[in-house]
Amino acid sequence: MNRARNAALIVIIAIFANQGLAQGVRPKTGKSFKGPLAVQLWSFREDFKKDVPGTLKRVRSLGFRHVELAGYYGMTARQFRAQLDKAGLKAVSMHIEYEEARDKIDEVIRDAKVLGVQEVGVPWIKSPFTKADCLQAIQVFNQAGEKLAASGMRFFYHLHGYEFVPNEGESGTLFDLLMAKTNPKFVSIQLDTFHAAYPGQDPAKLLQKFPGRFTSLHLKDIRKDAVGDHSGDFKDQDGTPLGQGKINWPEVLKASRKEGVRWYIIEDETSTVWQGVRGSLKYLETLKY
């Protein structure tokens, strides 16, 4: 009888211990950085190709509770939502293809409701990027944004760097044109700090130049010696954990706080992603600004 009671007690303790781990672990950040913090699952795409449940469990073990999606890795939205729930993760936003925003927005909205996300965004249009491409994107984004808003969600565009080419025949850049012609009621911007800095832009100044337009930040650093361009590309050797590159994080985070950025999302596209994400979290623990 005592053995049976003890065995049952051990099982109960193990269950509560696991629940405590799932509910209590979260990324450690310093007093200055308040978040809220998430991670872009695209960072772990190579691992997802092999093992979805195991990779989600590993993401949770880093302390993350919130994630941003970039596809379902062979699953339906409902199946992927079940895996997220099982891992103790909540999706706060999702990336979709440009063509989906243009041609399949009703299907996107259906999936977004299943996944429980509040924000839906396009991370890529095309490169090289022309004025004609920009004008078409403006129309697509305004229409998609209005439809999402009617369903209680928010549309955003994740800038990629190729938008900072000159606006043909006019002053400013194509990014300036995009910002001027998209409706702020329906279209927000996700500022990827790497892809802003790569073509020579200052992420903090972009936040200040377009107040109220940025819904979230992709926290991603760039090596100090990296030589960028307007391609929108990411090269493995150009990425580095937060705090080890050229981006002035105190200035960026002060500006983003002032402008009301809602989500801070770590993304690491390097081949050493697990070490990189840990290094970025470690930096946020010690960051002061």
KOLKOLLUM-230378 format. One record per residue (C-alpha): residue number from 1; chain; x, z, y. Coordinates in Angstrom, 1 decimal, always signed. Example, Ala and Ser with C-alpha at 12.3 -4.5 7.8 and 13.67 -1.06 7.14 Angstrom:
BEGIN
(1; "A"; (+12.3; +7.8; -4.5)),
(2; "A"; (+13.7; +7.1; -1.1)),
//
This chain:
BEGIN
(1; "A"; (+0.0; +0.0; +0.0)),
(2; "A"; (+2.8; +0.9; +2.4)),
(3; "A"; (+4.6; -2.3; +1.7)),
(4; "A"; (+1.5; -4.4; +2.3)),
(5; "A"; (+0.9; -2.5; +5.6)),
(6; "A"; (+4.5; -2.9; +6.7)),
(7; "A"; (+4.4; -6.7; +5.8)),
(8; "A"; (+1.2; -7.1; +7.8)),
(9; "A"; (+2.8; -5.2; +10.8)),
(10; "A"; (+5.8; -7.5; +10.7)),
(11; "A"; (+3.6; -10.6; +10.8)),
(12; "A"; (+1.6; -9.2; +13.8)),
(13; "A"; (+4.8; -8.3; +15.7)),
(14; "A"; (+6.2; -11.8; +15.0)),
(15; "A"; (+3.0; -13.4; +16.3)),
(16; "A"; (+3.0; -11.4; +19.5)),
(17; "A"; (+6.7; -12.0; +20.0)),
(18; "A"; (+6.2; -15.7; +19.7)),
(19; "A"; (+3.3; -15.6; +22.1)),
(20; "A"; (+5.4; -13.6; +24.6)),
(21; "A"; (+8.1; -16.2; +24.4)),
(22; "A"; (+5.7; -19.1; +24.9)),
(23; "A"; (+4.0; -17.3; +27.9)),
(24; "A"; (+6.8; -15.4; +29.5)),
(25; "A"; (+9.8; -17.8; +29.5)),
(26; "A"; (+10.2; -19.8; +32.6)),
(27; "A"; (+13.1; -21.3; +34.6)),
(28; "A"; (+15.2; -18.8; +36.4)),
(29; "A"; (+15.6; -19.6; +40.1)),
(30; "A"; (+17.1; -17.8; +43.0)),
(31; "A"; (+15.3; -16.0; +45.8)),
(32; "A"; (+15.6; -19.0; +48.1)),
(33; "A"; (+14.0; -21.6; +45.8)),
(34; "A"; (+10.4; -20.9; +45.3)),
(35; "A"; (+9.3; -24.1; +43.4)),
(36; "A"; (+6.9; -24.7; +41.8)),
(37; "A"; (+9.2; -26.4; +39.3)),
(38; "A"; (+8.6; -29.0; +36.6)),
(39; "A"; (+10.6; -31.5; +34.6)),
(40; "A"; (+10.1; -35.2; +34.1)),
(41; "A"; (+9.8; -35.9; +30.4)),
(42; "A"; (+11.4; -39.3; +30.9)),
(43; "A"; (+14.7; -37.3; +31.0)),
(44; "A"; (+14.3; -36.7; +27.2)),
(45; "A"; (+13.1; -40.2; +26.2)),
(46; "A"; (+15.8; -40.7; +23.6)),
(47; "A"; (+14.8; -37.5; +21.8)),
(48; "A"; (+11.1; -38.3; +22.0)),
(49; "A"; (+11.7; -41.5; +20.1)),
(50; "A"; (+12.8; -39.3; +17.1)),
(51; "A"; (+10.7; -36.2; +17.4)),
(52; "A"; (+7.9; -35.5; +19.8)),
(53; "A"; (+6.9; -32.0; +18.8)),
(54; "A"; (+10.5; -30.8; +18.4)),
(55; "A"; (+11.5; -32.2; +21.8)),
(56; "A"; (+8.5; -30.6; +23.6)),
(57; "A"; (+9.4; -27.3; +22.0)),
(58; "A"; (+13.0; -27.7; +23.1)),
(59; "A"; (+11.8; -28.5; +26.7)),
(60; "A"; (+9.7; -25.3; +26.6)),
(61; "A"; (+12.7; -23.3; +25.4)),
(62; "A"; (+14.5; -24.2; +28.7)),
(63; "A"; (+11.8; -22.2; +30.5)),
(64; "A"; (+9.6; -25.0; +31.8)),
(65; "A"; (+5.9; -24.6; +31.8)),
(66; "A"; (+5.0; -27.7; +33.7)),
(67; "A"; (+6.0; -31.3; +33.1)),
(68; "A"; (+5.6; -34.8; +34.5)),
(69; "A"; (+4.7; -37.5; +32.0)),
(70; "A"; (+6.1; -41.0; +31.5)),
(71; "A"; (+4.3; -42.4; +28.5)),
(72; "A"; (+3.0; -41.0; +25.3)),
(73; "A"; (+5.6; -42.1; +22.8)),
(74; "A"; (+3.4; -43.9; +20.4)),
(75; "A"; (+0.5; -41.5; +20.7)),
(76; "A"; (-2.8; -41.6; +22.4)),
(77; "A"; (-3.4; -39.5; +25.5)),
(78; "A"; (-5.5; -37.1; +23.5)),
(79; "A"; (-2.9; -36.8; +20.8)),
(80; "A"; (-0.1; -36.2; +23.3)),
(81; "A"; (-2.3; -33.6; +25.2)),
(82; "A"; (-2.6; -31.8; +21.9)),
(83; "A"; (+1.2; -31.7; +21.4)),
(84; "A"; (+1.6; -30.4; +25.0)),
(85; "A"; (-0.9; -27.7; +24.4)),
(86; "A"; (+0.8; -26.7; +21.2)),
(87; "A"; (+4.2; -26.5; +22.9)),
(88; "A"; (+2.7; -24.4; +25.8)),
(89; "A"; (+3.3; -27.1; +28.4)),
(90; "A"; (+1.0; -28.4; +31.1)),
(91; "A"; (+1.2; -31.9; +32.6)),
(92; "A"; (+0.9; -31.8; +36.4)),
(93; "A"; (+1.4; -35.5; +37.1)),
(94; "A"; (+2.1; -38.8; +35.3)),
(95; "A"; (+3.8; -42.1; +35.8)),
(96; "A"; (+2.1; -45.4; +35.0)),
(97; "A"; (+3.1; -49.0; +35.1)),
(98; "A"; (+2.5; -51.0; +38.3)),
(99; "A"; (+0.4; -53.4; +36.3)),
(100; "A"; (-1.8; -50.5; +35.1)),
(101; "A"; (-2.4; -49.4; +38.7)),
(102; "A"; (-3.4; -53.0; +39.6)),
(103; "A"; (-5.4; -54.0; +36.5)),
(104; "A"; (-6.4; -51.0; +34.4)),
(105; "A"; (-7.0; -48.1; +36.8)),
(106; "A"; (-10.2; -47.1; +35.1)),
(107; "A"; (-8.3; -46.6; +31.8)),
(108; "A"; (-5.6; -44.7; +33.7)),
(109; "A"; (-8.3; -42.3; +35.1)),
(110; "A"; (-9.7; -41.8; +31.7)),
(111; "A"; (-6.3; -40.8; +30.3)),
(112; "A"; (-5.5; -38.7; +33.3)),
(113; "A"; (-8.6; -36.6; +32.8)),
(114; "A"; (-7.8; -36.1; +29.1)),
(115; "A"; (-4.3; -35.0; +30.1)),
(116; "A"; (-5.5; -32.7; +32.9)),
(117; "A"; (-3.2; -34.2; +35.5)),
(118; "A"; (-4.0; -34.1; +39.2)),
(119; "A"; (-1.5; -36.7; +40.4)),
(120; "A"; (-0.8; -40.3; +39.1)),
(121; "A"; (+2.0; -42.4; +40.3)),
(122; "A"; (+3.8; -45.7; +40.0)),
(123; "A"; (+7.6; -45.3; +39.6)),
(124; "A"; (+8.7; -49.0; +39.8)),
(125; "A"; (+7.5; -52.3; +41.2)),
(126; "A"; (+10.3; -54.8; +41.0)),
(127; "A"; (+13.8; -55.6; +42.1)),
(128; "A"; (+14.9; -57.5; +44.1)),
(129; "A"; (+11.9; -56.5; +46.3)),
(130; "A"; (+10.5; -58.9; +48.9)),
(131; "A"; (+8.1; -58.6; +51.8)),
(132; "A"; (+5.5; -60.5; +49.7)),
(133; "A"; (+6.0; -57.9; +46.9)),
(134; "A"; (+5.6; -55.1; +49.4)),
(135; "A"; (+2.3; -56.5; +50.9)),
(136; "A"; (+0.9; -56.9; +47.4)),
(137; "A"; (+1.9; -53.4; +46.5)),
(138; "A"; (+0.2; -52.0; +49.6)),
(139; "A"; (-3.1; -53.5; +48.6)),
(140; "A"; (-2.7; -52.3; +45.0)),
(141; "A"; (-1.8; -48.8; +46.0)),
(142; "A"; (-4.6; -48.4; +48.5)),
(143; "A"; (-7.2; -49.6; +46.0)),
(144; "A"; (-5.8; -47.4; +43.1)),
(145; "A"; (-5.5; -44.4; +45.5)),
(146; "A"; (-9.1; -44.7; +46.6)),
(147; "A"; (-10.4; -44.9; +43.0)),
(148; "A"; (-8.3; -41.9; +41.9)),
(149; "A"; (-9.4; -39.9; +45.0)),
(150; "A"; (-13.1; -40.6; +44.0)),
(151; "A"; (-12.2; -39.0; +40.6)),
(152; "A"; (-10.6; -35.9; +42.2)),
(153; "A"; (-7.0; -37.1; +41.8)),
(154; "A"; (-4.1; -38.2; +44.0)),
(155; "A"; (-2.1; -41.4; +43.8)),
(156; "A"; (+1.6; -41.5; +44.7)),
(157; "A"; (+4.5; -44.0; +44.7)),
(158; "A"; (+7.9; -43.0; +43.5)),
(159; "A"; (+10.4; -44.7; +45.7)),
(160; "A"; (+13.3; -46.3; +44.0)),
(161; "A"; (+15.7; -47.5; +46.7)),
(162; "A"; (+15.1; -51.2; +46.7)),
(163; "A"; (+12.4; -50.7; +49.4)),
(164; "A"; (+15.1; -49.9; +52.0)),
(165; "A"; (+16.0; -53.6; +52.6)),
(166; "A"; (+15.2; -55.1; +56.0)),
(167; "A"; (+11.6; -56.1; +56.8)),
(168; "A"; (+11.9; -59.8; +57.0)),
(169; "A"; (+11.2; -61.0; +60.5)),
(170; "A"; (+10.4; -57.5; +61.8)),
(171; "A"; (+12.1; -54.3; +62.7)),
(172; "A"; (+12.7; -51.5; +60.1)),
(173; "A"; (+12.7; -51.7; +56.4)),
(174; "A"; (+10.1; -52.6; +53.7)),
(175; "A"; (+9.8; -48.9; +53.1)),
(176; "A"; (+8.7; -48.5; +56.7)),
(177; "A"; (+6.2; -51.3; +56.2)),
(178; "A"; (+4.9; -49.6; +53.0)),
(179; "A"; (+4.4; -46.3; +54.8)),
(180; "A"; (+2.7; -47.9; +57.8)),
(181; "A"; (+0.2; -49.9; +55.8)),
(182; "A"; (-0.7; -47.5; +53.0)),
(183; "A"; (-3.6; -45.2; +53.7)),
(184; "A"; (-2.3; -41.6; +53.9)),
(185; "A"; (-5.7; -40.4; +52.6)),
(186; "A"; (-5.1; -42.2; +49.3)),
(187; "A"; (-1.4; -42.8; +49.0)),
(188; "A"; (+1.4; -40.2; +48.9)),
(189; "A"; (+5.1; -40.6; +48.1)),
(190; "A"; (+7.3; -39.0; +45.5)),
(191; "A"; (+10.8; -38.7; +47.0)),
(192; "A"; (+13.5; -39.3; +44.3)),
(193; "A"; (+16.5; -37.8; +46.0)),
(194; "A"; (+19.0; -39.9; +44.0)),
(195; "A"; (+17.2; -43.2; +44.7)),
(196; "A"; (+17.0; -42.4; +48.4)),
(197; "A"; (+20.7; -41.5; +48.6)),
(198; "A"; (+22.0; -44.3; +46.5)),
(199; "A"; (+21.3; -47.0; +49.1)),
(200; "A"; (+22.5; -44.7; +51.8)),
(201; "A"; (+19.4; -42.9; +53.0)),
(202; "A"; (+19.3; -39.2; +53.9)),
(203; "A"; (+16.5; -37.5; +51.9)),
(204; "A"; (+16.0; -34.7; +54.4)),
(205; "A"; (+15.6; -37.2; +57.3)),
(206; "A"; (+13.1; -39.2; +55.3)),
(207; "A"; (+11.0; -36.1; +54.8)),
(208; "A"; (+11.1; -35.5; +58.6)),
(209; "A"; (+10.5; -39.1; +59.5)),
(210; "A"; (+7.2; -39.3; +57.5)),
(211; "A"; (+5.6; -35.8; +57.8)),
(212; "A"; (+2.9; -35.0; +55.4)),
(213; "A"; (+3.4; -38.1; +53.2)),
(214; "A"; (+5.5; -36.6; +50.4)),
(215; "A"; (+3.6; -35.0; +47.6)),
(216; "A"; (+6.6; -34.1; +45.3)),
(217; "A"; (+10.4; -34.4; +44.9)),
(218; "A"; (+12.4; -35.6; +42.0)),
(219; "A"; (+15.4; -33.3; +42.1)),
(220; "A"; (+18.3; -35.5; +41.1)),
(221; "A"; (+21.9; -35.5; +42.4)),
(222; "A"; (+24.4; -38.3; +42.8)),
(223; "A"; (+28.2; -38.2; +42.4)),
(224; "A"; (+30.2; -37.9; +45.6)),
(225; "A"; (+32.2; -41.0; +44.8)),
(226; "A"; (+29.3; -43.2; +43.8)),
(227; "A"; (+28.9; -46.5; +45.6)),
(228; "A"; (+25.3; -47.5; +45.8)),
(229; "A"; (+23.2; -50.5; +46.6)),
(230; "A"; (+19.5; -51.6; +46.9)),
(231; "A"; (+19.0; -52.5; +43.2)),
(232; "A"; (+17.1; -49.4; +42.3)),
(233; "A"; (+19.3; -49.1; +39.2)),
(234; "A"; (+20.6; -45.9; +37.7)),
(235; "A"; (+24.1; -45.8; +36.2)),
(236; "A"; (+24.9; -43.0; +33.8)),
(237; "A"; (+28.3; -42.3; +35.5)),
(238; "A"; (+26.6; -41.9; +38.9)),
(239; "A"; (+24.4; -39.0; +37.9)),
(240; "A"; (+25.4; -35.3; +38.0)),
(241; "A"; (+23.7; -31.9; +37.8)),
(242; "A"; (+22.3; -30.5; +41.0)),
(243; "A"; (+24.9; -29.0; +43.4)),
(244; "A"; (+27.8; -31.1; +42.0)),
(245; "A"; (+27.1; -34.2; +44.0)),
(246; "A"; (+26.7; -35.5; +47.6)),
(247; "A"; (+23.1; -34.4; +48.3)),
(248; "A"; (+22.7; -31.5; +50.8)),
(249; "A"; (+20.2; -29.5; +48.9)),
(250; "A"; (+19.7; -26.7; +51.4)),
(251; "A"; (+18.7; -29.3; +54.1)),
(252; "A"; (+16.5; -31.2; +51.7)),
(253; "A"; (+14.7; -28.1; +50.4)),
(254; "A"; (+14.2; -26.7; +53.9)),
(255; "A"; (+12.7; -30.0; +55.0)),
(256; "A"; (+10.5; -30.3; +51.9)),
(257; "A"; (+9.2; -26.7; +52.4)),
(258; "A"; (+8.3; -27.5; +56.0)),
(259; "A"; (+6.5; -30.7; +55.0)),
(260; "A"; (+4.5; -29.0; +52.3)),
(261; "A"; (+5.9; -30.7; +49.2)),
(262; "A"; (+3.8; -29.4; +46.3)),
(263; "A"; (+6.0; -30.0; +43.3)),
(264; "A"; (+9.7; -30.0; +42.6)),
(265; "A"; (+10.5; -32.0; +39.5)),
(266; "A"; (+13.9; -32.1; +37.9)),
(267; "A"; (+14.9; -35.4; +36.4)),
(268; "A"; (+18.2; -36.2; +34.6)),
(269; "A"; (+18.7; -39.7; +33.4)),
(270; "A"; (+22.3; -39.2; +32.1)),
(271; "A"; (+23.3; -39.3; +28.4)),
(272; "A"; (+24.1; -35.5; +28.6)),
(273; "A"; (+20.6; -34.6; +29.7)),
(274; "A"; (+20.3; -31.2; +28.0)),
(275; "A"; (+23.5; -29.9; +29.5)),
(276; "A"; (+22.6; -31.6; +32.8)),
(277; "A"; (+19.2; -29.9; +33.1)),
(278; "A"; (+20.7; -26.5; +32.2)),
(279; "A"; (+23.4; -27.1; +34.9)),
(280; "A"; (+20.7; -28.0; +37.5)),
(281; "A"; (+18.7; -24.8; +36.6)),
(282; "A"; (+21.8; -22.7; +37.0)),
(283; "A"; (+22.4; -24.2; +40.4)),
(284; "A"; (+18.9; -23.3; +41.5)),
(285; "A"; (+19.5; -19.7; +40.4)),
(286; "A"; (+22.4; -19.4; +42.9)),
(287; "A"; (+21.2; -21.6; +45.7)),
(288; "A"; (+20.7; -20.1; +49.1)),
(289; "A"; (+19.2; -21.8; +52.1)),
//
